[in-house]
Structure formats: C-alpha cells, structure tokens
Amino acid sequence: MSPQSPRAPIILIPARLGSTRLPRKALADIGGRPMIEHVWTRACAAGVAPVAVVTDSDEIAGVIHAAGGAALFQPGDFRCGSDRIAAALATLDPERRHDAVVNLQGDNPFLPDGALAAALALLADLTVDIGTLAAPAVAEEADDPNAVKLVGTPIAAARLRALYFTRARAPWGEGPLYKHIGVYAFRRESLERFAASPPSPLERRENLEQLRALEAGMRIDAAVLDKASPSVDTGRDLAALRAAASRQDHQ
C-alpha cells in the first residue's frame, strides 16, 4: 500500500516506572501534579488526536484514570518507548482505524503549543516515514550527552532532514547545533516496520532508538521550533523544572 497523508492519528505516551537515570520520574511532583499528568494534559490540549498513556505501572495508570484519561497497561521488557506503543497499538486498534501514531515521551511536560501538530504535518510529505522536532541548542547543551543532537540538512524553512542523532557535540565547525525533542510521529506502517526490526548497532552504541529507523533506511524529518521545552533526564533537570513551575505560579 502506498503511503498517504494521515487522516486518523492517535497520541500514545509511553511511561514506565523504572526509569534508569531517574527512577519513578513519571510520578515526580511538579507544581502539585505528577509529571505524567502534565504531559497528558498538554497532549489533550493540543487537540490533534485522541490521547492515551501506555504503561507498565498501576500507579501511573491510576493517575491518568483519576484525571479522566485513558491508560493502557502494556507490561513487558521493551527496549524503547516506540516498541512499547507498537505492542499496545496492536491490542488497542486491531481494526487499524488509526493510520498514524505519535510517540510523545513522558518526560516533556511543557511542550510548546503547536509542536505536536508540526510533527504530524511532516507526514503530509509521502516520502517521510517519521516526523520529529528539534530546536536550537543552547550553549550548555552542546557537550551534554543528555541533550541529544540532531544532525540534519535544511530542506525548507524550519525543516531538516535528519542524517544522524548523537549524544556528542555535532556537527563539527561553525554553525548552529540542534537539540532533538522527544516526539515521533510515525505512519502506522513505519511504526510496525520499526518494531519488527532488531535493535541496530548504532542504536545500542548511542542508546538512541531513532537510530534504528535511520539504519533501516527510514526517512526522518524534523520541524524546527524556535525554542526547546525542558525535558527531565536527571535530578538536576527535575529541580530546575520545579523551580520554573514555581516561578510561573507566583507571577
């Protein structure tokens, strides 16, 4: 079947309790609410697709259910969030009503308005398998391995074709560096192809799931936002986000 512009997307938020670098971060309190609730709320507010959280935790599911949302229990040891949502989608939608799936990672609670729509819009180009997001990296992110860099070539205003993703400072030389933002808008068949592929050598080396797609010959394009929203990878990130949320509350 030839690709077409998606008509019925769904947003799935993978969230597990046993995060390696920051255990239980999905339930970390930010401004009086668990982080996963913030992520779910922002996804719903985007208004681009139905939203569900995919989790291996009764606690996380309970938070989302209490907020009035949908949570799918998907146990198992998955290498990455995209593998988890692929397994969940097969159970959730065996009739294949949804032709595109957004993997919104559960550690980005304050994604900018319009960001999810921008990632999905890239799939209007029928040569694109996966749409994602990037933003100019600030100075302190250039050498931070937790700030993943997207190496890409510009193909239109505020749009890059991804050539590589890395935790290192790249590319070399003068010019902008781009921080990758953890959103993946998959065509459904692209997600299924991704999940059916074994973990790739560069994926294992850099511990970056998107490299599996590139090594399999899939095309990833990125919409470039003016500014990245803060994600939570470490305890320091969480403290900074809590401080920012507190300042907003007192304005």
C-alpha positions as protocol buffer text, in pm:
chain_id: "A"
residue {
  index: 1
  type: MET
  ca { x: 0 y: 0 z: 0 }
}
residue {
  index: 2
  type: SER
  ca { x: 143 y: 339 z: -97 }
}
residue {
  index: 3
  type: PRO
  ca { x: 168 y: 600 z: 181 }
}
residue {
  index: 4
  type: GLN
  ca { x: -85 y: 879 z: 217 }
}
residue {
  index: 5
  type: SER
  ca { x: -129 y: 1179 z: 442 }
}
residue {
  index: 6
  type: PRO
  ca { x: -261 y: 1053 z: 779 }
}
residue {
  index: 7
  type: ARG
  ca { x: -629 y: 1109 z: 850 }
}
residue {
  index: 8
  type: ALA
  ca { x: -678 y: 943 z: 1189 }
}
residue {
  index: 9
  type: PRO
  ca { x: -377 y: 980 z: 1420 }
}
residue {
  index: 10
  type: ILE
  ca { x: -354 y: 885 z: 1785 }
}
residue {
  index: 11
  type: ILE
  ca { x: -112 y: 1010 z: 2052 }
}
residue {
  index: 12
  type: LEU
  ca { x: 39 y: 744 z: 2279 }
}
residue {
  index: 13
  type: ILE
  ca { x: 257 y: 838 z: 2575 }
}
residue {
  index: 14
  type: PRO
  ca { x: 486 y: 556 z: 2693 }
}
residue {
  index: 15
  type: ALA
  ca { x: 556 y: 580 z: 3065 }
}
residue {
  index: 16
  type: ARG
  ca { x: 731 y: 326 z: 3281 }
}
residue {
  index: 17
  type: LEU
  ca { x: 800 y: 347 z: 3649 }
}
residue {
  index: 18
  type: GLY
  ca { x: 1154 y: 208 z: 3645 }
}
residue {
  index: 19
  type: SER
  ca { x: 1338 y: 484 z: 3460 }
}
residue {
  index: 20
  type: THR
  ca { x: 1710 y: 405 z: 3471 }
}
residue {
  index: 21
  type: ARG
  ca { x: 1853 y: 752 z: 3528 }
}
residue {
  index: 22
  type: LEU
  ca { x: 1573 y: 892 z: 3743 }
}
residue {
  index: 23
  type: PRO
  ca { x: 1353 y: 620 z: 3898 }
}
residue {
  index: 24
  type: ARG
  ca { x: 981 y: 699 z: 3927 }
}
residue {
  index: 25
  type: LYS
  ca { x: 1026 y: 1022 z: 3733 }
}
residue {
  index: 26
  type: ALA
  ca { x: 687 y: 984 z: 3563 }
}
residue {
  index: 27
  type: LEU
  ca { x: 529 y: 1038 z: 3907 }
}
residue {
  index: 28
  type: ALA
  ca { x: 764 y: 1318 z: 4011 }
}
residue {
  index: 29
  type: ASP
  ca { x: 572 y: 1612 z: 4154 }
}
residue {
  index: 30
  type: ILE
  ca { x: 581 y: 1934 z: 3951 }
}
residue {
  index: 31
  type: GLY
  ca { x: 366 y: 2214 z: 4082 }
}
residue {
  index: 32
  type: GLY
  ca { x: 143 y: 1975 z: 4276 }
}
residue {
  index: 33
  type: ARG
  ca { x: 77 y: 1727 z: 3996 }
}
residue {
  index: 34
  type: PRO
  ca { x: 270 y: 1422 z: 3871 }
}
residue {
  index: 35
  type: MET
  ca { x: 480 y: 1485 z: 3562 }
}
residue {
  index: 36
  type: ILE
  ca { x: 289 y: 1228 z: 3355 }
}
residue {
  index: 37
  type: GLU
  ca { x: -34 y: 1418 z: 3421 }
}
residue {
  index: 38
  type: HIS
  ca { x: 125 y: 1736 z: 3288 }
}
residue {
  index: 39
  type: VAL
  ca { x: 233 y: 1554 z: 2970 }
}
residue {
  index: 40
  type: TRP
  ca { x: -112 y: 1401 z: 2921 }
}
residue {
  index: 41
  type: THR
  ca { x: -283 y: 1737 z: 2979 }
}
residue {
  index: 42
  type: ARG
  ca { x: -64 y: 1912 z: 2720 }
}
residue {
  index: 43
  type: ALA
  ca { x: -127 y: 1637 z: 2467 }
}
residue {
  index: 44
  type: CYS
  ca { x: -502 y: 1662 z: 2514 }
}
residue {
  index: 45
  type: ALA
  ca { x: -491 y: 2041 z: 2490 }
}
residue {
  index: 46
  type: ALA
  ca { x: -318 y: 2017 z: 2151 }
}
residue {
  index: 47
  type: GLY
  ca { x: -646 y: 1889 z: 2008 }
}
residue {
  index: 48
  type: VAL
  ca { x: -489 y: 1696 z: 1721 }
}
residue {
  index: 49
  type: ALA
  ca { x: -578 y: 1337 z: 1816 }
}
residue {
  index: 50
  type: PRO
  ca { x: -710 y: 1115 z: 2096 }
}
residue {
  index: 51
  type: VAL
  ca { x: -456 y: 1054 z: 2371 }
}
residue {
  index: 52
  type: ALA
  ca { x: -369 y: 752 z: 2586 }
}
residue {
  index: 53
  type: VAL
  ca { x: -86 y: 667 z: 2822 }
}
residue {
  index: 54
  type: VAL
  ca { x: 82 y: 328 z: 2774 }
}
residue {
  index: 55
  type: THR
  ca { x: 238 y: 200 z: 3095 }
}
residue {
  index: 56
  type: ASP
  ca { x: 359 y: -99 z: 3292 }
}
residue {
  index: 57
  type: SER
  ca { x: 256 y: 63 z: 3621 }
}
residue {
  index: 58
  type: ASP
  ca { x: -74 y: 55 z: 3808 }
}
residue {
  index: 59
  type: GLU
  ca { x: 32 y: 377 z: 3984 }
}
residue {
  index: 60
  type: ILE
  ca { x: 80 y: 566 z: 3658 }
}
residue {
  index: 61
  type: ALA
  ca { x: -243 y: 426 z: 3517 }
}
residue {
  index: 62
  type: GLY
  ca { x: -422 y: 533 z: 3836 }
}
residue {
  index: 63
  type: VAL
  ca { x: -300 y: 893 z: 3798 }
}
residue {
  index: 64
  type: ILE
  ca { x: -430 y: 914 z: 3442 }
}
residue {
  index: 65
  type: HIS
  ca { x: -761 y: 746 z: 3523 }
}
residue {
  index: 66
  type: ALA
  ca { x: -813 y: 986 z: 3814 }
}
residue {
  index: 67
  type: ALA
  ca { x: -756 y: 1278 z: 3575 }
}
residue {
  index: 68
  type: GLY
  ca { x: -1021 y: 1138 z: 3341 }
}
residue {
  index: 69
  type: GLY
  ca { x: -786 y: 995 z: 3080 }
}
residue {
  index: 70
  type: ALA
  ca { x: -721 y: 662 z: 2912 }
}
residue {
  index: 71
  type: ALA
  ca { x: -432 y: 442 z: 3022 }
}
residue {
  index: 72
  type: LEU
  ca { x: -337 y: 112 z: 2861 }
}
residue {
  index: 73
  type: PHE
  ca { x: -150 y: -147 z: 3063 }
}
residue {
  index: 74
  type: GLN
  ca { x: 132 y: -287 z: 2849 }
}
residue {
  index: 75
  type: PRO
  ca { x: 369 y: -497 z: 3058 }
}
residue {
  index: 76
  type: GLY
  ca { x: 692 y: -638 z: 2928 }
}
residue {
  index: 77
  type: ASP
  ca { x: 1059 y: -554 z: 2889 }
}
residue {
  index: 78
  type: PHE
  ca { x: 1081 y: -322 z: 2587 }
}
residue {
  index: 79
  type: ARG
  ca { x: 1399 y: -162 z: 2466 }
}
residue {
  index: 80
  type: CYS
  ca { x: 1233 y: 172 z: 2399 }
}
residue {
  index: 81
  type: GLY
  ca { x: 905 y: 358 z: 2415 }
}
residue {
  index: 82
  type: SER
  ca { x: 831 y: 310 z: 2046 }
}
residue {
  index: 83
  type: ASP
  ca { x: 847 y: -68 z: 2090 }
}
residue {
  index: 84
  type: ARG
  ca { x: 604 y: -42 z: 2382 }
}
residue {
  index: 85
  type: ILE
  ca { x: 349 y: 168 z: 2195 }
}
residue {
  index: 86
  type: ALA
  ca { x: 370 y: -59 z: 1889 }
}
residue {
  index: 87
  type: ALA
  ca { x: 271 y: -355 z: 2105 }
}
residue {
  index: 88
  type: ALA
  ca { x: -7 y: -154 z: 2269 }
}
residue {
  index: 89
  type: LEU
  ca { x: -146 y: -28 z: 1939 }
}
residue {
  index: 90
  type: ALA
  ca { x: -192 y: -381 z: 1808 }
}
residue {
  index: 91
  type: THR
  ca { x: -418 y: -450 z: 2107 }
}
residue {
  index: 92
  type: LEU
  ca { x: -587 y: -110 z: 2117 }
}
residue {
  index: 93
  type: ASP
  ca { x: -670 y: -85 z: 1748 }
}
residue {
  index: 94
  type: PRO
  ca { x: -684 y: -424 z: 1572 }
}
residue {
  index: 95
  type: GLU
  ca { x: -924 y: -271 z: 1318 }
}
residue {
  index: 96
  type: ARG
  ca { x: -644 y: -33 z: 1209 }
}
residue {
  index: 97
  type: ARG
  ca { x: -855 y: 279 z: 1236 }
}
residue {
  index: 98
  type: HIS
  ca { x: -551 y: 486 z: 1329 }
}
residue {
  index: 99
  type: ASP
  ca { x: -311 y: 540 z: 1039 }
}
residue {
  index: 100
  type: ALA
  ca { x: -53 y: 746 z: 1230 }
}
residue {
  index: 101
  type: VAL
  ca { x: 83 y: 728 z: 1584 }
}
residue {
  index: 102
  type: VAL
  ca { x: 259 y: 999 z: 1781 }
}
residue {
  index: 103
  type: ASN
  ca { x: 503 y: 875 z: 2041 }
}
residue {
  index: 104
  type: LEU
  ca { x: 513 y: 1158 z: 2295 }
}
residue {
  index: 105
  type: GLN
  ca { x: 775 y: 1080 z: 2553 }
}
residue {
  index: 106
  type: GLY
  ca { x: 659 y: 1122 z: 2908 }
}
residue {
  index: 107
  type: ASP
  ca { x: 942 y: 1345 z: 3028 }
}
residue {
  index: 108
  type: ASN
  ca { x: 850 y: 1663 z: 2840 }
}
residue {
  index: 109
  type: PRO
  ca { x: 569 y: 1818 z: 3047 }
}
residue {
  index: 110
  type: PHE
  ca { x: 564 y: 2164 z: 2889 }
}
residue {
  index: 111
  type: LEU
  ca { x: 578 y: 2102 z: 2516 }
}
residue {
  index: 112
  type: PRO
  ca { x: 511 y: 2426 z: 2322 }
}
residue {
  index: 113
  type: ASP
  ca { x: 173 y: 2492 z: 2163 }
}
residue {
  index: 114
  type: GLY
  ca { x: 160 y: 2366 z: 1807 }
}
residue {
  index: 115
  type: ALA
  ca { x: 453 y: 2125 z: 1847 }
}
residue {
  index: 116
  type: LEU
  ca { x: 255 y: 1801 z: 1805 }
}
residue {
  index: 117
  type: ALA
  ca { x: 70 y: 1939 z: 1503 }
}
residue {
  index: 118
  type: ALA
  ca { x: 405 y: 2041 z: 1349 }
}
residue {
  index: 119
  type: ALA
  ca { x: 545 y: 1688 z: 1384 }
}
residue {
  index: 120
  type: LEU
  ca { x: 233 y: 1532 z: 1234 }
}
residue {
  index: 121
  type: ALA
  ca { x: 228 y: 1782 z: 946 }
}
residue {
  index: 122
  type: LEU
  ca { x: 558 y: 1643 z: 820 }
}
residue {
  index: 123
  type: LEU
  ca { x: 378 y: 1322 z: 723 }
}
residue {
  index: 124
  type: ALA
  ca { x: 192 y: 1513 z: 452 }
}
residue {
  index: 125
  type: ASP
  ca { x: 518 y: 1455 z: 258 }
}
residue {
  index: 126
  type: LEU
  ca { x: 467 y: 1098 z: 142 }
}
residue {
  index: 127
  type: THR
  ca { x: 842 y: 1027 z: 141 }
}
residue {
  index: 128
  type: VAL
  ca { x: 868 y: 1088 z: 518 }
}
residue {
  index: 129
  type: ASP
  ca { x: 836 y: 786 z: 749 }
}
residue {
  index: 130
  type: ILE
  ca { x: 870 y: 970 z: 1081 }
}
residue {
  index: 131
  type: GLY
  ca { x: 822 y: 1333 z: 1178 }
}
residue {
  index: 132
  type: THR
  ca { x: 1001 y: 1473 z: 1481 }
}
residue {
  index: 133
  type: LEU
  ca { x: 1104 y: 1803 z: 1641 }
}
residue {
  index: 134
  type: ALA
  ca { x: 1422 y: 1996 z: 1708 }
}
residue {
  index: 135
  type: ALA
  ca { x: 1523 y: 2338 z: 1839 }
}
residue {
  index: 136
  type: PRO
  ca { x: 1847 y: 2535 z: 1851 }
}
residue {
  index: 137
  type: ALA
  ca { x: 2070 y: 2403 z: 2130 }
}
residue {
  index: 138
  type: VAL
  ca { x: 2183 y: 2648 z: 2394 }
}
residue {
  index: 139
  type: ALA
  ca { x: 2550 y: 2667 z: 2493 }
}
residue {
  index: 140
  type: GLU
  ca { x: 2527 y: 2439 z: 2797 }
}
residue {
  index: 141
  type: GLU
  ca { x: 2360 y: 2165 z: 2592 }
}
residue {
  index: 142
  type: ALA
  ca { x: 2633 y: 2141 z: 2327 }
}
residue {
  index: 143
  type: ASP
  ca { x: 2851 y: 1898 z: 2524 }
}
residue {
  index: 144
  type: ASP
  ca { x: 2579 y: 1747 z: 2743 }
}
residue {
  index: 145
  type: PRO
  ca { x: 2518 y: 1382 z: 2650 }
}
residue {
  index: 146
  type: ASN
  ca { x: 2165 y: 1406 z: 2790 }
}
residue {
  index: 147
  type: ALA
  ca { x: 2084 y: 1670 z: 2527 }
}
residue {
  index: 148
  type: VAL
  ca { x: 2062 y: 1466 z: 2208 }
}
residue {
  index: 149
  type: LYS
  ca { x: 2179 y: 1648 z: 1898 }
}
residue {
  index: 150
  type: LEU
  ca { x: 2012 y: 1615 z: 1559 }
}
residue {
  index: 151
  type: VAL
  ca { x: 2246 y: 1640 z: 1262 }
}
residue {
  index: 152
  type: GLY
  ca { x: 2043 y: 1731 z: 957 }
}
residue {
  index: 153
  type: THR
  ca { x: 2037 y: 1912 z: 630 }
}
residue {
  index: 154
  type: PRO
  ca { x: 1794 y: 2202 z: 576 }
}
residue {
  index: 155
  type: ILE
  ca { x: 1533 y: 2125 z: 311 }
}
residue {
  index: 156
  type: ALA
  ca { x: 1286 y: 2408 z: 378 }
}
residue {
  index: 157
  type: ALA
  ca { x: 1230 y: 2690 z: 622 }
}
residue {
  index: 158
  type: ALA
  ca { x: 1233 y: 2548 z: 977 }
}
residue {
  index: 159
  type: ARG
  ca { x: 1267 y: 2193 z: 847 }
}
residue {
  index: 160
  type: LEU
  ca { x: 1555 y: 1947 z: 849 }
}
residue {
  index: 161
  type: ARG
  ca { x: 1606 y: 1604 z: 702 }
}
residue {
  index: 162
  type: ALA
  ca { x: 1773 y: 1402 z: 977 }
}
residue {
  index: 163
  type: LEU
  ca { x: 2104 y: 1241 z: 888 }
}
residue {
  index: 164
  type: TYR
  ca { x: 2211 y: 1135 z: 1236 }
}
residue {
  index: 165
  type: PHE
  ca { x: 2135 y: 1170 z: 1608 }
}
residue {
  index: 166
  type: THR
  ca { x: 2408 y: 1169 z: 1870 }
}
residue {
  index: 167
  type: ARG
  ca { x: 2486 y: 1244 z: 2231 }
}
residue {
  index: 168
  type: ALA
  ca { x: 2813 y: 1404 z: 2122 }
}
residue {
  index: 169
  type: ARG
  ca { x: 2866 y: 1760 z: 2005 }
}
residue {
  index: 170
  type: ALA
  ca { x: 2791 y: 1751 z: 1634 }
}
residue {
  index: 171
  type: PRO
  ca { x: 2837 y: 1855 z: 1363 }
}
residue {
  index: 172
  type: TRP
  ca { x: 3188 y: 1999 z: 1390 }
}
residue {
  index: 173
  type: GLY
  ca { x: 3267 y: 2354 z: 1287 }
}
residue {
  index: 174
  type: GLU
  ca { x: 3083 y: 2683 z: 1285 }
}
residue {
  index: 175
  type: GLY
  ca { x: 2707 y: 2688 z: 1265 }
}
residue {
  index: 176
  type: PRO
  ca { x: 2401 y: 2602 z: 1469 }
}
residue {
  index: 177
  type: LEU
  ca { x: 2356 y: 2290 z: 1677 }
}
residue {
  index: 178
  type: TYR
  ca { x: 2009 y: 2140 z: 1711 }
}
residue {
  index: 179
  type: LYS
  ca { x: 1868 y: 1966 z: 2016 }
}
residue {
  index: 180
  type: HIS
  ca { x: 1631 y: 1680 z: 1942 }
}
residue {
  index: 181
  type: ILE
  ca { x: 1292 y: 1689 z: 2115 }
}
residue {
  index: 182
  type: GLY
  ca { x: 1141 y: 1351 z: 2205 }
}
residue {
  index: 183
  type: VAL
  ca { x: 837 y: 1338 z: 1979 }
}
residue {
  index: 184
  type: TYR
  ca { x: 794 y: 1086 z: 1696 }
}
residue {
  index: 185
  type: ALA
  ca { x: 504 y: 1099 z: 1453 }
}
residue {
  index: 186
  type: PHE
  ca { x: 502 y: 759 z: 1280 }
}
residue {
  index: 187
  type: ARG
  ca { x: 300 y: 639 z: 989 }
}
residue {
  index: 188
  type: ARG
  ca { x: 143 y: 323 z: 1125 }
}
residue {
  index: 189
  type: GLU
  ca { x: 329 y: 101 z: 880 }
}
residue {
  index: 190
  type: SER
  ca { x: 653 y: 279 z: 972 }
}
residue {
  index: 191
  type: LEU
  ca { x: 600 y: 207 z: 1342 }
}
residue {
  index: 192
  type: GLU
  ca { x: 531 y: -156 z: 1263 }
}
residue {
  index: 193
  type: ARG
  ca { x: 844 y: -177 z: 1048 }
}
residue {
  index: 194
  type: PHE
  ca { x: 1046 y: -15 z: 1327 }
}
residue {
  index: 195
  type: ALA
  ca { x: 918 y: -255 z: 1593 }
}
residue {
  index: 196
  type: ALA
  ca { x: 981 y: -557 z: 1369 }
}
residue {
  index: 197
  type: SER
  ca { x: 1347 y: -456 z: 1322 }
}
residue {
  index: 198
  type: PRO
  ca { x: 1607 y: -572 z: 1573 }
}
residue {
  index: 199
  type: PRO
  ca { x: 1795 y: -312 z: 1777 }
}
residue {
  index: 200
  type: SER
  ca { x: 2064 y: -172 z: 1548 }
}
residue {
  index: 201
  type: PRO
  ca { x: 2436 y: -131 z: 1622 }
}
residue {
  index: 202
  type: LEU
  ca { x: 2429 y: 248 z: 1646 }
}
residue {
  index: 203
  type: GLU
  ca { x: 2108 y: 239 z: 1848 }
}
residue {
  index: 204
  type: ARG
  ca { x: 2285 y: 20 z: 2101 }
}
residue {
  index: 205
  type: ARG
  ca { x: 2601 y: 228 z: 2099 }
}
residue {
  index: 206
  type: GLU
  ca { x: 2435 y: 569 z: 2146 }
}
residue {
  index: 207
  type: ASN
  ca { x: 2127 y: 433 z: 2329 }
}
residue {
  index: 208
  type: LEU
  ca { x: 1903 y: 627 z: 2089 }
}
residue {
  index: 209
  type: GLU
  ca { x: 1603 y: 447 z: 1942 }
}
residue {
  index: 210
  type: GLN
  ca { x: 1571 y: 678 z: 1640 }
}
residue {
  index: 211
  type: LEU
  ca { x: 1899 y: 544 z: 1503 }
}
residue {
  index: 212
  type: ARG
  ca { x: 1730 y: 208 z: 1443 }
}
residue {
  index: 213
  type: ALA
  ca { x: 1499 y: 380 z: 1197 }
}
residue {
  index: 214
  type: LEU
  ca { x: 1783 y: 556 z: 1016 }
}
residue {
  index: 215
  type: GLU
  ca { x: 1989 y: 237 z: 996 }
}
residue {
  index: 216
  type: ALA
  ca { x: 1686 y: 62 z: 847 }
}
residue {
  index: 217
  type: GLY
  ca { x: 1673 y: 324 z: 571 }
}
residue {
  index: 218
  type: MET
  ca { x: 1372 y: 513 z: 704 }
}
residue {
  index: 219
  type: ARG
  ca { x: 1341 y: 887 z: 648 }
}
residue {
  index: 220
  type: ILE
  ca { x: 1303 y: 1119 z: 946 }
}
residue {
  index: 221
  type: ASP
  ca { x: 1228 y: 1489 z: 901 }
}
residue {
  index: 222
  type: ALA
  ca { x: 1222 y: 1744 z: 1182 }
}
residue {
  index: 223
  type: ALA
  ca { x: 1025 y: 2062 z: 1228 }
}
residue {
  index: 224
  type: VAL
  ca { x: 1249 y: 2321 z: 1392 }
}
residue {
  index: 225
  type: LEU
  ca { x: 1088 y: 2509 z: 1681 }
}
residue {
  index: 226
  type: ASP
  ca { x: 1210 y: 2848 z: 1799 }
}
residue {
  index: 227
  type: LYS
  ca { x: 1288 y: 2714 z: 2143 }
}
residue {
  index: 228
  type: ALA
  ca { x: 1305 y: 2375 z: 2312 }
}
residue {
  index: 229
  type: SER
  ca { x: 1088 y: 2294 z: 2609 }
}
residue {
  index: 230
  type: PRO
  ca { x: 1271 y: 2150 z: 2911 }
}
residue {
  index: 231
  type: SER
  ca { x: 1279 y: 1772 z: 2939 }
}
residue {
  index: 232
  type: VAL
  ca { x: 1363 y: 1572 z: 3251 }
}
residue {
  index: 233
  type: ASP
  ca { x: 1658 y: 1333 z: 3228 }
}
residue {
  index: 234
  type: THR
  ca { x: 1831 y: 1392 z: 3562 }
}
residue {
  index: 235
  type: GLY
  ca { x: 1757 y: 1507 z: 3914 }
}
residue {
  index: 236
  type: ARG
  ca { x: 1908 y: 1845 z: 3824 }
}
residue {
  index: 237
  type: ASP
  ca { x: 1662 y: 1879 z: 3534 }
}
residue {
  index: 238
  type: LEU
  ca { x: 1373 y: 1799 z: 3767 }
}
residue {
  index: 239
  type: ALA
  ca { x: 1484 y: 2059 z: 4022 }
}
residue {
  index: 240
  type: ALA
  ca { x: 1513 y: 2325 z: 3750 }
}
residue {
  index: 241
  type: LEU
  ca { x: 1169 y: 2242 z: 3615 }
}
residue {
  index: 242
  type: ARG
  ca { x: 1013 y: 2258 z: 3959 }
}
residue {
  index: 243
  type: ALA
  ca { x: 1172 y: 2597 z: 4015 }
}
residue {
  index: 244
  type: ALA
  ca { x: 1043 y: 2726 z: 3682 }
}
residue {
  index: 245
  type: ALA
  ca { x: 692 y: 2599 z: 3755 }
}
residue {
  index: 246
  type: SER
  ca { x: 701 y: 2767 z: 4097 }
}
residue {
  index: 247
  type: ARG
  ca { x: 802 y: 3099 z: 3940 }
}
residue {
  index: 248
  type: GLN
  ca { x: 513 y: 3075 z: 3694 }
}
residue {
  index: 249
  type: ASP
  ca { x: 268 y: 3003 z: 3976 }
}
residue {
  index: 250
  type: HIS
  ca { x: 377 y: 3320 z: 4157 }
}
residue {
  index: 251
  type: GLN
  ca { x: 360 y: 3553 z: 3858 }
}
